[in-house]
């Protein structure tokens, strides 16, 4: 148990729809990172939030957006869903925002299927 | 997207055997990490390496940070059934971006 929770666990959407995924960080952690993990692949970095501000972004289009709240919980929003967005979405919480990669604790993920 | 080259992609071994997997990159990384992911779970950190040439152990696991900073390996000695899972290497080069390999799926025959 890492103390990081994600909801929902599974989700089915259709192409063109919008989706919101949620993450609750480990207590005391002020940084959250989101990753997309396609089937059979390693996770790919989407973006990171530190103290409610975006603090780094990977190669994902603007239709992937996020929020971090004062209690450090976080949301990942994806607009105009495409079939290739089908994947496991992982969030990871950590403390520090800069260089604290080794203390990232991953949640169990949300599996999204786009039809 | 950018990924590390991890090999082998899968391994089928007998219980008690030693395991070796490695990861290479065209880019230099400041930190190398090794994770294990079980079905339905997120990755769990096994070992973190911070200096070129560093050799670090965690129980039956040993990992090394390559001298060129472009590679790393993970060894598991005397494998047991709970070692089954997918192992990922990951490199940290800054900019809050962790880059993962494609994973090595380990299967153990009892």
Contacts between the chains, C-beta under 8 A, distances in Angstrom:
chain1	res1	chain2	res2	distance
A	2	B	42	7.1
A	2	B	44	7.6
A	4	B	42	7.4
A	33	B	96	7.2
A	33	B	98	7.4
A	35	B	100	8.0
A	40	B	102	7.5
A	40	B	103	7.7
A	41	B	3	7.6
A	41	B	102	5.8
A	41	B	103	7.4
A	42	B	3	6.1
A	42	B	4	7.8
A	42	B	6	7.6
A	42	B	88	5.2
A	42	B	90	7.6
A	42	B	100	3.2
A	42	B	101	5.3
A	42	B	102	5.3
A	42	B	103	5.4
A	43	B	43	7.0
A	43	B	88	7.6
A	43	B	98	7.9
A	43	B	100	5.0
A	44	B	1	4.8
A	44	B	3	7.6
A	44	B	100	7.1
A	45	B	96	7.9
A	45	B	97	5.0
A	45	B	98	5.8
A	45	B	99	7.2
A	48	B	96	4.5
A	50	B	96	8.0
A	55	B	96	5.6
A	56	B	95	5.5
A	56	B	96	3.1
A	56	B	97	6.1
A	58	B	1	6.6
A	58	B	97	6.2
A	59	B	1	5.2
A	59	B	2	7.9
A	90	B	42	5.1
A	90	B	43	7.5
A	92	B	42	7.2
A	97	B	96	7.6
A	98	B	96	7.7
A	99	B	94	7.9
A	101	B	31	6.3
A	101	B	33	7.1
A	101	B	92	4.6
A	101	B	98	5.7
A	102	B	31	7.0
A	102	B	33	6.5
A	102	B	45	6.6
A	102	B	48	4.2
A	104	B	45	7.4
A	104	B	98	7.3
A	106	B	41	8.0
A	106	B	42	2.9
A	106	B	43	5.1
A	106	B	44	7.2
A	107	B	42	5.3
A	108	B	40	6.3
A	108	B	41	5.4
A	108	B	42	5.5
A	109	B	41	7.9
A	109	B	42	5.6
